[in-house]
Structure formats: C-alpha cells, structure tokens
Amino acid sequence: MANNHEAFQRLGQQNVETAIKLFGEWNKGWRSIGAEMTDFTKQSFEDGFATVEKLLRARSVDQALGIQSDFTARIVDGYFHKLSKIRSMYAELLKNSYEPLEQVRLSSAQPK
C-alpha cells in the first residue's frame, strides 16, 4: 500500500513539473511571437508614414507612382519574410511545448 502511495506521489510530482515546463515554454514562445509582431507593426507604420511624406513631396505623377511601387514591393517582401519567420517561431513553440509531454510519455511507457 505504501509503495502505491509513493508511486502516486511521484506521478503527481512529475505531472506538476511537466506542466510547469510546458507553461514556461508557452509563455516564452508567445512573448517572442508577440514581440516580433509588435516590431513588424511598428516598422510597417513607420515605413507607411515615410512613404506618405515622400508622396506629398513628389513633383510628378511618375515620381509618385515610382514611390508607391517601391513601397508596395518593400511591404510585400517584408510581409512574407516576417510571415516565414513567425511561422518558424510557431513551429518552434509547438516543438518545445511538446518535449515535456513526450518525456512523460516515454517515461511512463518504460516497464518498471
């Protein structure tokens, strides 16, 4: 009976430690993703405002179209670059969050 109680306590402690690791990884991952999204948004606004200023100083329609074309190319390239980076951050978050669960699964699958 005492052996079963000790095994149950070990299992409970292991589950608590796993949950703490899991929540720590989620917290770290979501903070990183949030910071990256904030940085992207800030850069986008700054670039947009700078482009509007350039457009207001344009002396011809051709010059304005060139400014707008450059802006569009920068925005699209930047968006896809950040999208790729954030996608990899999500994948890393899921991988890191799954590792503690995988360790528990492997340790519980081992015969005692």
C-alpha positions in Angstrom: 0.0 0.0 0.0 2.8 2.4 0.9 4.6 1.6 -2.4 1.4 2.5 -4.4 1.1 5.8 -2.4 4.8 6.7 -3.2 4.3 5.9 -6.9 1.2 8.0 -7.0 3.1 10.9 -5.3 5.9 10.6 -7.8 3.5 10.6 -10.7 1.8 13.7 -9.3 5.1 15.5 -8.8 6.2 14.5 -12.3 2.9 15.9 -13.8 3.3 19.2 -11.9 6.9 19.6 -13.1 5.8 18.8 -16.7 3.0 21.3 -16.5 5.4 24.0 -15.2 7.8 23.3 -18.1 5.0 23.3 -20.6 3.6 26.6 -19.4 7.1 28.1 -19.3 7.7 27.2 -22.9 4.3 28.5 -23.9 4.9 31.8 -22.1 8.4 32.2 -23.6 7.2 31.4 -27.1 4.1 33.6 -27.1 6.2 36.5 -25.7 8.7 36.1 -28.6 5.9 35.9 -31.2 4.2 39.0 -29.7 7.4 41.0 -29.7 8.0 40.0 -33.4 4.5 41.0 -34.3 4.9 44.3 -32.5 8.2 45.0 -34.2 6.7 44.3 -37.6 3.7 46.5 -37.0 5.9 49.4 -35.8 8.2 49.0 -38.8 5.1 48.9 -41.2 3.6 52.1 -39.7 7.0 53.9 -39.9 7.5 52.9 -43.5 4.0 53.9 -44.4 4.3 57.3 -42.8 7.7 57.8 -44.5 6.1 56.8 -47.8 3.2 59.3 -47.4 5.8 62.1 -46.7 7.6 61.1 -49.9 4.4 61.1 -51.9 3.5 64.5 -50.6 6.8 65.8 -51.8 6.6 64.1 -55.2 6.8 66.6 -58.1 5.2 64.5 -60.8 2.8 61.6 -61.2 5.6 59.4 -62.5 7.6 60.1 -59.4 4.6 59.3 -57.1 4.0 56.0 -59.0 7.6 55.1 -58.5 7.4 55.8 -54.8 4.2 53.8 -54.5 5.7 50.9 -56.5 8.8 50.8 -54.2 6.6 50.9 -51.1 4.5 48.1 -52.4 7.5 45.9 -53.2 9.0 46.6 -49.7 5.8 45.8 -47.9 5.1 42.6 -49.8 8.7 41.4 -49.3 8.7 42.4 -45.7 5.4 40.7 -45.0 6.4 37.4 -46.5 9.7 37.5 -44.7 8.1 38.1 -41.3 5.4 35.6 -42.1 8.0 33.0 -42.7 9.9 33.9 -39.5 6.7 33.9 -37.4 5.7 30.5 -38.9 9.0 29.1 -37.8 8.5 30.6 -34.3 5.1 28.9 -34.0 6.7 25.6 -35.1 9.5 26.0 -32.5 6.9 26.9 -29.9 4.9 23.7 -30.5 8.0 21.6 -30.7 9.4 23.0 -27.4 6.0 22.6 -25.7 5.6 19.0 -26.8 9.0 17.9 -25.5 8.0 17.7 -21.8 4.9 15.7 -22.7 7.0 13.4 -24.8 9.3 12.8 -21.9 6.4 11.9 -19.7 5.0 9.6 -22.3 8.4 7.9 -22.8 9.0 7.5 -19.1 5.5 6.1 -18.4 5.9 3.6 -21.3 9.0 2.1 -19.8 8.3 -1.0 -17.8 9.1 -0.8 -14.1 
